[in-house]
């Protein structure tokens, strides 16, 4: 029964928060009005700026910000205990993450769909703008390279997911044609697309595909190359051709999986007395960094993530048809993502205790299952281990509803890889926007062409992926600093929002200033801690990179605070 309460209480809280604090933020703090113009209309080009239905934009936004973040993050963060994890997800998402996402979305909508880096030049100065561009480019570079690797590894872990994931592409294209060209009923077209998509999930288990090695080139490298070619094509097409409809049907896929998981938790609680087997607190797990500040850098997408500001100000702000839709898309998507992170916490704190197979083939249950998987930070490390805990826990709970464990594993495999794919698509398109905005400012006209800019984004990601060898894991050398960079971006986005609200008078800025202060402290703390670790390891690449990030962070914070103190007006 405690597992059911762990799901129900936070999810009810997210619903209440959306209808209370979310509305307060929208109407009283940012003063969103229906008579405001939106970039999708003023800059309409049928390629990137396209006014779209609220539900369709929500689907794109949600699947883009989620990715594997609210799945992998909580599966790692649970090692410190389920209480710190759930508190951080609950408080972080309501008071920080949703405010951050919604604020970035509204700010971009009010500035012609520009990115937060471009907007910073207006409210702070041009120096900060260029520094932010570099930080954003660096973050997206890692995201594209790492997520291509993640999808390649997921295809290796779950070969039955390959067919369903790739067949989503023609389904999405046909859905886009049906909605935008043929003007068919959106609800009917959506139902048909979802049914077709789930049919491919069941077919996938009978035709698993394992990518063969090609000479000395491993399978992961081949997948990465194929995926980068795909995102080049997808990111240069009009947004309504593939990216938007694919994200939309993936959002429905997620909602269906979440409903199944919620129902399975309730059924499990009634039929098998599922309960939490993870410790409430485990403040010093073997080999793990300290709880603070690293809980905030481990569980990010389920609470607050700087990447979300890039999606809000990169793609979503260019598609919203009415200002009032921003609340549902910006704040609402974060609440649904927090609900997903909560379900993951239940899966890895309770579902895993129903049955867990060790490497030796022994089946463990209860606390023994959890303690084996989370014996140490290293034991639960690695993508396979992180995802395995979620997939096994979820499949165990689905089995109580009569869904075979084999089907449950396929459903979760397709679900995770599809989400990673939507983030990869969006990250590549946003990187193209960033390159174009920067080169427009620098008057490098050739790089403002969408094909050239996208090619540059893809080629730099490929260079990073293969810089250490043919396994495609080059981006992992920079991954230890990614968490700090990502949360630094979240802190800076909140600081920018604070300066914006400060210029509008009153104390409205406190709703972003307090979260911004918290995230700034956590981020700088983590950078200093990492620096000590890198020095002990004598990792000169990470030492120099981390030092540079720290200097740029302090520089941007000081300049931002000087502008804030002057009270620059809008």
C-alpha positions as CSV (number, residue, x, y, z in Angstrom):
1,X,0.0,0.0,0.0
2,X,2.9,2.4,0.6
3,X,3.9,2.1,-3.0
4,X,0.4,3.2,-4.1
5,X,0.6,6.2,-1.7
6,X,4.0,7.1,-3.1
7,X,2.4,7.3,-6.5
8,X,-0.9,9.0,-5.6
9,X,0.1,11.7,-3.2
10,X,2.7,13.4,-5.4
11,X,0.6,13.1,-8.5
12,X,-2.4,14.7,-6.8
13,X,0.0,17.4,-5.7
14,X,1.2,18.0,-9.3
15,X,-2.4,18.4,-10.4
16,X,-3.2,20.9,-7.7
17,X,0.0,22.8,-8.3
18,X,-0.8,23.3,-12.0
19,X,-4.2,24.7,-11.2
20,X,-3.0,27.0,-8.4
21,X,0.7,28.0,-8.5
22,X,0.9,27.5,-12.3
23,X,-2.1,29.8,-12.9
24,X,-0.7,32.3,-10.4
25,X,2.7,32.3,-12.3
26,X,0.9,32.7,-15.7
27,X,-1.6,35.4,-14.8
28,X,-0.1,37.3,-11.9
29,X,3.6,37.1,-12.5
30,X,4.0,37.0,-16.3
31,X,0.6,38.5,-17.0
32,X,-0.1,36.3,-20.1
33,X,-2.8,37.9,-22.2
34,X,-4.8,36.5,-25.1
35,X,-4.3,39.8,-27.1
36,X,-0.5,39.3,-27.3
37,X,1.0,38.5,-30.7
38,X,2.9,35.2,-31.1
39,X,5.9,34.4,-33.2
40,X,4.1,31.5,-35.0
41,X,1.9,34.2,-36.6
42,X,4.2,37.2,-36.9
43,X,7.1,35.1,-38.3
44,X,5.1,32.4,-40.0
45,X,7.2,30.5,-42.6
46,X,5.6,27.0,-42.8
47,X,9.0,25.5,-41.8
48,X,9.9,26.4,-38.3
49,X,7.3,29.0,-37.3
50,X,4.0,27.2,-37.6
51,X,0.9,28.0,-35.5
52,X,-0.3,24.6,-34.2
53,X,-3.0,23.0,-32.0
54,X,-2.3,23.1,-28.3
55,X,-2.3,19.3,-27.9
56,X,0.1,18.8,-30.8
57,X,2.6,21.4,-29.4
58,X,2.3,19.9,-25.9
59,X,3.2,16.5,-27.4
60,X,6.3,17.9,-29.1
61,X,7.4,19.9,-26.1
62,X,6.8,17.1,-23.6
63,X,8.7,14.4,-25.5
64,X,11.5,16.8,-26.3
65,X,12.2,17.9,-22.7
66,X,11.7,14.4,-21.3
67,X,13.9,12.0,-23.3
68,X,15.6,9.5,-21.0
69,X,16.2,12.1,-18.3
70,X,13.2,11.5,-16.0
71,X,13.8,7.7,-16.4
72,X,17.6,7.4,-15.9
73,X,18.0,10.3,-13.4
74,X,15.5,8.9,-10.7
75,X,16.9,5.4,-11.3
76,X,20.3,6.7,-10.2
77,X,19.1,9.2,-7.6
78,X,17.2,6.6,-5.6
79,X,20.5,5.3,-4.3
80,X,20.4,8.1,-1.7
81,X,17.0,6.9,-0.6
82,X,13.5,7.3,-1.9
83,X,12.6,10.2,0.5
84,X,15.3,12.7,-0.8
85,X,14.5,11.6,-4.4
86,X,10.8,12.2,-4.2
87,X,11.1,15.4,-2.2
88,X,13.5,16.9,-4.8
89,X,11.3,15.8,-7.7
90,X,8.1,17.2,-6.0
91,X,9.5,20.6,-4.8
92,X,11.9,21.0,-7.6
93,X,9.4,20.5,-10.4
94,X,6.7,22.7,-8.9
95,X,8.7,25.7,-7.6
96,X,11.7,25.6,-9.9
97,X,11.5,23.4,-13.1
98,X,7.9,24.4,-14.2
99,X,8.6,28.0,-13.5
100,X,11.8,27.8,-15.4
101,X,10.3,26.1,-18.4
102,X,7.2,28.3,-18.6
103,X,9.2,31.5,-18.1
104,X,11.6,30.7,-20.8
105,X,8.7,29.8,-23.2
106,X,6.9,33.1,-22.5
107,X,10.1,35.2,-22.7
108,X,10.9,33.7,-26.1
109,X,7.3,34.2,-27.3
110,X,7.6,37.9,-26.5
111,X,10.9,38.1,-28.4
112,X,10.1,36.7,-31.8
113,X,10.9,33.1,-30.8
114,X,14.5,33.9,-30.1
115,X,16.7,31.7,-27.9
116,X,17.5,32.7,-24.3
117,X,21.1,33.3,-25.4
118,X,20.0,35.8,-28.0
119,X,17.5,37.5,-25.6
120,X,20.3,37.8,-23.0
121,X,22.0,40.5,-25.1
122,X,18.9,42.8,-24.6
123,X,18.6,42.4,-20.9
124,X,22.2,41.9,-19.8
125,X,24.9,42.6,-22.5
126,X,26.5,41.3,-25.7
127,X,29.3,39.6,-23.8
128,X,26.9,37.4,-21.9
129,X,25.1,36.6,-25.1
130,X,28.3,35.2,-26.8
131,X,29.3,33.3,-23.6
132,X,25.8,31.8,-23.4
133,X,25.9,30.8,-27.1
134,X,29.1,28.9,-26.4
135,X,27.7,27.2,-23.3
136,X,24.5,26.3,-25.2
137,X,26.4,25.0,-28.2
138,X,28.6,22.9,-25.9
139,X,25.7,21.4,-24.1
140,X,23.8,20.6,-27.3
141,X,27.0,19.1,-28.8
142,X,27.2,16.6,-26.0
143,X,23.5,15.9,-26.0
144,X,23.4,15.1,-29.7
145,X,26.5,12.8,-29.5
146,X,25.5,11.1,-26.3
147,X,21.8,10.6,-27.2
148,X,22.9,9.0,-30.5
149,X,25.0,6.6,-28.4
150,X,22.2,6.0,-26.0
151,X,19.8,5.0,-28.7
152,X,22.4,2.8,-30.3
153,X,23.0,1.0,-26.9
154,X,19.2,0.7,-26.3
155,X,18.8,-1.0,-29.7
156,X,21.5,-3.4,-28.6
157,X,19.8,-4.0,-25.2
158,X,16.3,-4.3,-26.7
159,X,16.6,-5.5,-30.4
160,X,12.8,-6.0,-30.4
161,X,12.5,-2.2,-30.2
162,X,14.3,-1.5,-33.5
163,X,11.3,-2.2,-35.8
164,X,8.7,-0.3,-33.8
165,X,11.0,2.8,-33.4
166,X,11.9,3.1,-37.0
167,X,8.3,2.4,-38.3
168,X,7.2,5.4,-36.2
169,X,8.7,7.6,-38.9
170,X,6.4,6.8,-41.8
171,X,3.5,6.7,-39.4
172,X,4.4,10.2,-38.2
173,X,4.8,11.5,-41.7
174,X,1.4,10.1,-42.8
175,X,-0.2,11.7,-39.7
176,X,1.3,15.0,-40.6
177,X,0.0,14.8,-44.1
178,X,-3.4,13.8,-42.9
179,X,-3.7,16.7,-40.4
180,X,-2.0,19.5,-42.4
181,X,-2.6,18.5,-46.0
182,X,-5.8,16.5,-46.0
183,X,-7.4,18.3,-43.0
184,X,-8.8,15.1,-41.6
185,X,-10.2,14.9,-38.0
186,X,-7.2,15.1,-35.6
187,X,-8.8,12.8,-33.0
188,X,-9.5,10.1,-35.6
189,X,-6.1,10.3,-37.2
190,X,-4.4,10.2,-33.8
191,X,-6.3,7.1,-32.8
192,X,-5.4,5.3,-36.0
193,X,-1.7,6.3,-35.6
194,X,-1.5,5.1,-32.0
195,X,-3.2,1.8,-32.8
196,X,-0.7,1.3,-35.7
197,X,2.2,2.2,-33.5
198,X,1.2,-0.3,-30.7
199,X,0.7,-3.0,-33.3
200,X,4.3,-2.6,-34.4
201,X,5.3,-3.0,-30.7
202,X,3.8,-6.4,-30.6
203,X,5.2,-7.3,-34.0
204,X,8.6,-6.2,-32.9
205,X,9.1,-9.0,-30.4
206,X,8.9,-11.5,-33.3
207,X,11.4,-9.7,-35.6
208,X,14.2,-8.4,-33.3
209,X,17.0,-6.8,-35.2
210,X,20.7,-7.0,-34.1
211,X,23.0,-4.7,-36.1
212,X,26.0,-6.8,-37.3
213,X,29.5,-5.5,-37.0
214,X,30.9,-4.3,-40.3
215,X,34.6,-5.2,-40.4
216,X,36.3,-3.3,-37.6
217,X,33.3,-0.9,-37.2
218,X,31.2,-2.0,-34.3
219,X,27.4,-2.1,-34.3
220,X,27.1,1.0,-32.1
221,X,29.1,3.1,-34.5
222,X,26.9,2.1,-37.4
223,X,23.8,3.0,-35.5
224,X,25.3,6.4,-34.6
225,X,26.1,7.1,-38.2
226,X,22.6,6.1,-39.3
227,X,21.0,8.2,-36.6
228,X,23.1,11.3,-37.4
229,X,22.1,11.0,-41.0
230,X,18.5,10.7,-40.0
231,X,18.5,13.8,-37.7
232,X,20.1,15.8,-40.5
233,X,17.2,15.0,-42.7
234,X,14.6,15.4,-39.9
235,X,16.0,18.7,-38.7
236,X,15.9,20.3,-42.2
237,X,12.4,19.3,-43.0
238,X,9.5,21.6,-42.1
239,X,8.6,20.9,-38.5
240,X,5.1,19.7,-39.4
241,X,6.5,17.0,-41.7
242,X,8.1,14.7,-39.2
243,X,9.4,16.2,-35.9
244,X,6.1,17.6,-34.6
245,X,3.8,14.6,-35.5
246,X,6.4,12.1,-34.3
247,X,6.7,13.9,-31.0
248,X,2.9,14.1,-30.8
249,X,2.3,10.4,-31.2
250,X,5.2,9.6,-28.9
251,X,3.5,11.7,-26.2
252,X,0.4,9.6,-26.6
253,X,2.5,6.5,-26.4
254,X,4.0,7.8,-23.1
255,X,0.6,8.7,-21.6
256,X,-0.7,5.2,-22.4
257,X,2.4,3.6,-20.8
258,X,2.0,5.9,-17.7
259,X,-1.7,4.9,-17.4
260,X,-0.6,1.2,-17.6
261,X,2.0,1.7,-15.0
262,X,-0.4,3.6,-12.7
263,X,-3.0,0.8,-13.0
264,X,-0.3,-1.9,-12.5
265,X,0.9,-0.2,-9.3
266,X,-2.7,-0.2,-8.0
267,X,-3.3,-3.8,-9.0
268,X,0.1,-4.9,-7.6
269,X,-0.7,-3.2,-4.3
270,X,-4.0,-5.0,-4.1
271,X,-3.0,-8.5,-5.4
272,X,0.7,-8.8,-4.3
273,X,0.9,-6.2,-1.6
274,X,3.7,-4.4,-3.4
275,X,5.7,-2.2,-1.0
276,X,8.8,0.0,-1.0
277,X,11.9,-2.1,-0.5
278,X,14.4,0.8,-1.0
279,X,15.6,2.5,2.1
280,X,14.0,5.9,3.0
281,X,17.5,7.3,3.5
282,X,20.8,6.0,2.4
283,X,23.0,9.1,2.8
284,X,26.4,7.5,2.3
285,X,26.1,4.8,-0.4
286,X,29.4,3.1,-1.3
287,X,31.4,5.1,-3.9
288,X,28.7,7.7,-4.4
289,X,29.3,11.5,-4.3
290,X,27.6,13.4,-1.5
291,X,23.8,13.9,-1.6
292,X,24.2,17.6,-1.9
293,X,24.8,19.0,-4.4
294,X,24.7,15.9,-6.6
295,X,21.1,15.0,-6.1
296,X,20.3,18.2,-8.0
297,X,22.6,17.2,-10.8
298,X,21.5,13.5,-11.0
299,X,17.7,14.0,-11.0
300,X,17.4,16.8,-13.5
301,X,14.6,16.4,-16.0
302,X,12.2,15.2,-13.4
303,X,12.8,18.4,-11.4
304,X,14.7,21.2,-13.3
305,X,16.9,21.0,-16.3
306,X,18.6,23.8,-18.3
307,X,18.0,21.8,-21.5
308,X,14.3,22.6,-21.1
309,X,14.9,26.3,-21.6
310,X,16.5,25.4,-24.9
311,X,13.4,23.5,-26.0
312,X,11.0,26.2,-24.7
313,X,12.9,29.0,-26.5
314,X,14.1,26.9,-29.4
315,X,11.2,25.0,-31.0
316,X,8.0,25.3,-28.8
317,X,7.8,29.1,-28.8
318,X,7.7,29.0,-32.6
319,X,4.6,26.8,-32.7
320,X,2.3,28.1,-30.0
321,X,-0.9,29.6,-31.7
322,X,-2.3,31.4,-28.6
323,X,-0.6,32.9,-25.6
324,X,-2.9,31.1,-23.1
325,X,-1.6,27.8,-24.4
326,X,1.8,28.5,-22.8
327,X,0.6,27.5,-19.3
328,X,-0.5,24.1,-20.5
329,X,2.6,23.5,-22.6
330,X,5.3,25.1,-20.4
331,X,4.1,24.4,-16.8
332,X,1.8,21.5,-17.6
333,X,4.4,19.4,-19.4
334,X,6.8,19.8,-16.5
335,X,4.1,18.5,-14.1
336,X,3.5,15.5,-16.3
337,X,7.3,14.9,-16.5
338,X,7.5,15.0,-12.7
339,X,4.7,12.4,-12.6
340,X,6.7,10.2,-14.9
341,X,9.8,10.6,-12.6
342,X,7.6,9.6,-9.7
343,X,6.4,6.4,-11.5
344,X,10.1,5.6,-12.1
345,X,10.8,6.0,-8.4
346,X,8.0,3.5,-7.6
347,X,9.4,1.1,-10.2
348,X,12.9,1.1,-8.8
349,X,12.0,1.4,-5.1
350,X,9.1,-1.2,-5.1
351,X,8.6,-2.9,-8.5
352,X,12.2,-4.2,-8.5
353,X,11.4,-6.1,-5.3
354,X,8.8,-8.3,-7.0
355,X,11.6,-10.3,-8.8
356,X,15.2,-9.5,-9.8
357,X,17.5,-11.8,-11.7
358,X,21.2,-11.5,-10.8
359,X,24.0,-12.1,-13.2
360,X,24.4,-15.6,-11.8
361,X,20.7,-16.4,-12.6
362,X,19.4,-16.2,-9.0
363,X,16.0,-14.6,-8.5
364,X,15.9,-12.2,-5.6
365,X,12.9,-10.5,-4.1
366,X,12.2,-7.7,-1.5
367,X,15.0,-5.7,0.0
368,X,17.6,-8.2,-1.2
369,X,16.7,-7.4,-4.8
370,X,17.2,-3.7,-4.3
371,X,20.4,-4.1,-2.2
372,X,21.9,-6.2,-4.9
373,X,21.3,-3.8,-7.7
374,X,22.2,-0.8,-5.7
375,X,25.1,-2.3,-3.7
376,X,27.3,0.6,-4.7
377,X,27.5,3.6,-7.0
378,X,29.5,1.5,-9.4
379,X,27.2,-1.5,-9.3
380,X,24.2,0.7,-10.5
381,X,26.3,2.6,-13.0
382,X,26.3,2.2,-16.7
383,X,23.4,2.8,-19.0
384,X,22.4,-0.9,-19.1
385,X,22.2,-1.1,-15.3
386,X,20.2,2.1,-14.9
387,X,17.7,1.2,-17.5
388,X,17.5,-2.4,-16.4
389,X,16.2,-1.4,-13.0
390,X,13.3,0.7,-14.5
391,X,12.4,-1.9,-17.2
392,X,12.5,-4.9,-14.7
393,X,10.5,-3.0,-12.1
394,X,7.9,-1.8,-14.6
395,X,7.6,-5.2,-16.3
396,X,7.2,-6.9,-12.9
397,X,4.2,-4.6,-12.1
398,X,2.7,-4.9,-15.6
399,X,2.8,-8.7,-15.1
400,X,0.3,-8.4,-12.2
401,X,-2.2,-7.1,-14.8
402,X,-1.7,-10.1,-17.1
403,X,0.8,-8.4,-19.5
404,X,3.6,-10.9,-20.1
405,X,7.0,-9.8,-18.9
406,X,8.3,-10.2,-22.5
407,X,5.8,-7.8,-23.8
408,X,6.3,-5.5,-20.9
409,X,10.0,-5.3,-21.6
410,X,9.4,-4.6,-25.3
411,X,6.9,-1.8,-24.4
412,X,9.4,-0.2,-22.1
413,X,12.3,-0.6,-24.6
414,X,10.3,1.1,-27.3
415,X,9.1,3.7,-24.9
416,X,12.7,4.6,-23.8
417,X,14.3,4.6,-27.2
418,X,11.5,6.6,-28.7
419,X,11.9,9.3,-26.1
420,X,15.6,9.4,-26.6
421,X,14.9,9.8,-30.4
422,X,12.6,12.8,-30.0
423,X,15.2,14.5,-27.8
424,X,17.9,13.9,-30.4
425,X,15.6,15.3,-33.1
426,X,14.8,18.5,-31.2
427,X,18.4,19.0,-29.9
428,X,19.7,18.9,-33.5
429,X,17.1,21.4,-34.7
430,X,17.8,23.7,-31.8
431,X,21.5,23.5,-32.4
432,X,20.8,24.7,-36.0
433,X,18.9,27.6,-34.6
434,X,21.7,28.5,-32.2
435,X,24.3,28.4,-35.0
436,X,22.1,30.5,-37.3
437,X,21.4,33.1,-34.6
438,X,25.1,33.4,-33.7
439,X,26.2,33.6,-37.3
440,X,23.6,36.1,-38.1
441,X,25.0,38.3,-35.4
442,X,28.5,37.8,-36.7
443,X,27.4,38.4,-40.3
444,X,28.5,34.9,-41.5
445,X,25.7,34.5,-44.0
446,X,26.7,31.0,-45.3
447,X,26.1,29.5,-41.8
448,X,22.6,30.9,-41.6
449,X,21.5,28.4,-44.3
450,X,19.5,25.7,-42.6
451,X,21.3,22.9,-44.5
452,X,24.8,24.2,-43.8
453,X,24.0,25.0,-40.2
454,X,22.5,21.5,-39.6
455,X,25.4,19.8,-41.4
456,X,27.8,21.7,-39.1
457,X,25.8,20.6,-36.0
458,X,25.7,16.9,-37.1
459,X,29.4,16.8,-38.2
460,X,30.7,18.4,-34.9
461,X,28.6,15.8,-33.0
462,X,30.0,13.0,-35.1
463,X,33.6,14.3,-34.5
464,X,33.0,14.3,-30.8
465,X,31.4,10.8,-30.8
466,X,34.4,9.3,-32.7
467,X,37.2,11.3,-31.3
468,X,38.3,8.5,-29.0
469,X,37.7,5.6,-31.4
470,X,35.2,3.7,-33.5
471,X,33.0,2.7,-30.5
472,X,31.4,6.2,-30.7
473,X,31.8,6.9,-27.0
474,X,33.9,10.0,-27.4
475,X,31.3,12.3,-25.8
476,X,31.4,10.2,-22.6
477,X,34.8,11.8,-21.9
478,X,33.0,15.1,-21.4
479,X,30.0,13.6,-19.7
480,X,31.4,14.2,-16.1
481,X,31.0,18.0,-16.6
482,X,27.6,17.8,-18.4
483,X,25.5,17.9,-15.3
484,X,27.2,21.1,-14.1
485,X,26.8,22.8,-17.5
486,X,23.2,21.8,-17.8
487,X,22.3,23.1,-14.3
488,X,24.4,26.2,-14.8
489,X,22.2,26.9,-17.9
490,X,19.1,26.4,-15.7
491,X,20.5,28.9,-13.1
492,X,21.3,31.4,-15.8
493,X,17.9,31.1,-17.4
494,X,16.3,31.8,-14.0
495,X,18.6,34.8,-13.5
496,X,17.6,36.2,-17.0
497,X,14.0,35.7,-16.1
498,X,14.6,37.5,-12.8
499,X,16.1,40.5,-14.5
500,X,13.2,40.5,-16.9
501,X,10.6,40.5,-14.1
502,X,12.7,43.0,-12.1
503,X,12.2,45.5,-15.0
504,X,8.5,45.0,-14.8
505,X,8.3,46.3,-11.2
506,X,7.3,45.0,-7.8
507,X,8.5,41.8,-6.2
508,X,7.4,39.4,-8.9
509,X,11.0,38.5,-9.6
510,X,11.2,36.6,-6.3
511,X,9.5,33.6,-7.9
512,X,12.5,33.1,-10.2
513,X,15.2,34.8,-8.0
514,X,14.9,32.3,-5.2
515,X,15.1,29.2,-7.4
516,X,17.9,30.9,-9.4
517,X,19.9,31.5,-6.2
518,X,19.5,27.9,-5.1
519,X,20.5,26.5,-8.5
520,X,23.5,28.9,-8.7
521,X,24.8,27.7,-5.3
522,X,24.2,24.0,-6.2
523,X,26.0,24.4,-9.5
524,X,29.0,26.3,-8.3
525,X,29.3,23.8,-5.4
526,X,29.3,20.9,-7.8
527,X,31.9,22.5,-10.1
528,X,34.2,23.0,-7.2
529,X,33.7,19.4,-6.0
530,X,34.3,18.1,-9.5
531,X,37.5,20.2,-9.8
532,X,38.9,18.5,-6.7
533,X,38.0,15.1,-8.0
534,X,39.5,15.8,-11.5
535,X,42.7,17.1,-9.8
536,X,43.0,13.9,-7.8
537,X,42.5,11.9,-10.9
538,X,45.0,14.1,-12.8
539,X,42.5,14.4,-15.7
540,X,43.9,17.5,-17.3
541,X,41.2,17.7,-20.0
542,X,38.4,17.9,-17.5
543,X,40.5,20.1,-15.1
544,X,40.9,22.7,-17.8
545,X,37.4,22.4,-19.1
546,X,35.8,22.5,-15.6
547,X,38.0,25.5,-14.7
548,X,36.9,27.4,-17.8
549,X,33.2,26.6,-17.0
550,X,33.7,27.9,-13.5
551,X,35.3,31.2,-14.7
552,X,32.6,31.8,-17.2
553,X,29.9,31.0,-14.7
554,X,31.2,33.5,-12.1
555,X,31.7,36.1,-14.9
556,X,28.1,35.7,-16.1
557,X,26.7,35.7,-12.6
558,X,28.6,38.9,-11.6
559,X,27.6,40.7,-14.7
560,X,23.9,39.6,-14.3
561,X,23.8,40.7,-10.7
562,X,25.2,44.2,-11.7
563,X,22.4,44.6,-14.2
564,X,19.9,43.3,-11.6
565,X,21.1,45.9,-9.0
566,X,20.7,48.7,-11.6
567,X,17.1,47.6,-12.2
568,X,17.3,47.8,-16.0
569,X,13.8,48.5,-17.3
570,X,12.0,46.4,-20.0
